[in-house]
Amino acid sequence: MKTVQTKPNANVFRDLGFPPAEAENLRIRAAMMNALIAEIEKKGLTQAQAAKLLGVTQPRVSDLMRGRLHLFSIDALVNFLGAAGLRVTLRVGRAA
């Protein structure tokens, strides 16, 4: 197994060899997913309760909680975050 070292705030997906645009998309989705998981855990919601809050099925919440990043678009995650009472902000800057 190859060990990859990254700098703080680096894009691990880029380090893993993903093309720049895909790596950025994955980084954004991962950050959004982590924020949503943290909010669900903070509120102490069961998967069934979270599903009701987000307007999805419990298996969909299970996919979320298991980190199945490839199953969630940025649009879906923005909608889930809003349903959970979180605000999504956007900041655009130059790539490092």
C-alpha positions as CSV (number, residue, x, y, z in Angstrom):
1,M,0.0,0.0,0.0
2,K,1.4,3.4,-1.0
3,T,1.5,6.1,1.6
4,V,0.6,9.6,0.5
5,Q,1.6,12.6,2.5
6,T,-0.3,15.8,2.1
7,K,0.2,19.4,3.3
8,P,-2.4,20.9,5.6
9,N,-5.5,22.1,3.6
10,A,-4.2,20.2,0.6
11,N,-6.6,18.2,-1.6
12,V,-6.1,14.6,-0.8
13,F,-8.0,13.6,-4.0
14,R,-5.5,15.5,-6.1
15,D,-2.7,13.7,-4.3
16,L,-4.4,10.4,-5.1
17,G,-4.1,11.2,-8.8
18,F,-7.6,12.5,-9.7
19,P,-7.6,15.2,-12.4
20,P,-7.8,18.7,-10.9
21,A,-11.5,19.4,-11.6
22,E,-12.7,16.0,-10.3
23,A,-10.4,16.3,-7.2
24,E,-12.0,19.7,-6.4
25,N,-15.5,18.3,-6.9
26,L,-14.7,15.4,-4.6
27,R,-13.1,17.7,-2.0
28,I,-16.2,19.9,-1.9
29,R,-18.6,17.0,-1.7
30,A,-16.6,15.4,1.1
31,A,-16.6,18.6,3.1
32,M,-20.3,19.0,2.7
33,M,-20.9,15.3,3.6
34,N,-18.7,15.6,6.7
35,A,-20.7,18.7,7.9
36,L,-24.0,16.9,7.4
37,I,-22.8,13.8,9.2
38,A,-21.5,16.0,12.1
39,E,-24.9,17.8,12.3
40,I,-26.9,14.5,12.4
41,E,-24.6,13.2,15.1
42,K,-24.7,16.4,17.1
43,K,-28.5,16.3,17.1
44,G,-28.4,12.7,18.1
45,L,-30.7,11.6,15.3
46,T,-31.4,8.1,14.3
47,Q,-31.1,7.3,10.6
48,A,-34.9,7.1,10.4
49,Q,-35.2,10.6,12.0
50,A,-32.5,12.0,9.8
51,A,-34.3,10.5,6.7
52,K,-37.5,12.2,7.7
53,L,-35.7,15.5,8.3
54,L,-33.9,15.3,4.9
55,G,-36.9,13.9,3.0
56,V,-35.1,10.7,1.9
57,T,-35.2,7.1,2.8
58,Q,-33.3,5.5,5.7
59,P,-31.1,3.5,3.3
60,R,-30.1,6.8,1.7
61,V,-29.1,8.2,5.1
62,S,-27.1,4.9,5.7
63,D,-25.2,5.6,2.5
64,L,-24.5,9.1,3.7
65,M,-23.3,8.0,7.1
66,R,-21.1,5.3,5.6
67,G,-19.4,8.0,3.5
68,R,-20.4,6.7,0.1
69,L,-19.4,9.9,-1.6
70,H,-19.9,8.7,-5.1
71,L,-23.7,8.4,-4.5
72,F,-24.3,12.1,-3.7
73,S,-24.1,15.2,-6.0
74,I,-23.3,18.7,-4.8
75,D,-26.9,19.6,-5.5
76,A,-28.3,16.8,-3.3
77,L,-25.8,17.7,-0.5
78,V,-26.8,21.4,-0.6
79,N,-30.4,20.4,-0.3
80,F,-29.7,18.1,2.6
81,L,-27.7,20.7,4.4
82,G,-30.5,23.2,4.0
83,A,-33.1,20.8,5.3
84,A,-30.8,20.1,8.3
85,G,-30.8,23.9,9.1
86,L,-27.3,24.6,7.9
87,R,-26.3,27.3,5.5
88,V,-24.0,26.7,2.6
89,T,-21.6,29.5,1.6
90,L,-19.3,29.7,-1.4
91,R,-15.8,31.2,-1.6
92,V,-13.9,31.2,-4.9
93,G,-10.2,31.8,-5.1
94,R,-7.1,30.9,-7.1
95,A,-5.9,27.4,-7.0
96,A,-2.6,26.9,-5.1
